Amino acid sequence: MMKKIVCFLIGFALFQTSWAQKNNIDSLETVLPATTGTDRIKILLELSWEHRFTNAVTAREYGMTALGLAQEAENENLEVEALSN
């Protein structure tokens, strides 16, 4: 019985985490089209980070876009962050 309870709690915790992550991704994708400059780069980096375990291709696309924009803006700190994601 204890084993079932522990399994349920672990499953519930994982579900809550994935639900919160999806909400965060949706929120970021909603505001992305309206942002520019450094804010846009930061949102792209956050989206890249949020997608890292669920969709590697999308994570890479967001990261590469952020890297290109950071290079255009000559913002070395954001370039480094994009390369580390």
Residue pairs with C-beta under 8 A, 6 or more apart in sequence:
21 50
21 54
24 50
25 47
25 50
25 51
28 43
28 46
28 47
28 50
29 47
31 43
32 40
32 43
32 44
32 47
35 43
37 73
38 73
38 75
38 78
40 69
41 66
41 69
41 70
41 73
41 75
41 78
41 82
42 78
44 62
44 63
44 65
44 66
44 69
45 62
45 63
45 66
45 78
45 81
45 82
45 85
47 58
47 59
47 62
48 59
48 60
48 62
48 63
48 66
48 82
48 85
49 59
49 85
50 59
51 58
51 59
51 62
52 59
52 85
59 85
63 82
63 85
64 82
66 78
66 81
66 82
66 85
67 79
67 82
67 83
70 76
70 78
70 79
70 81
70 82
71 79
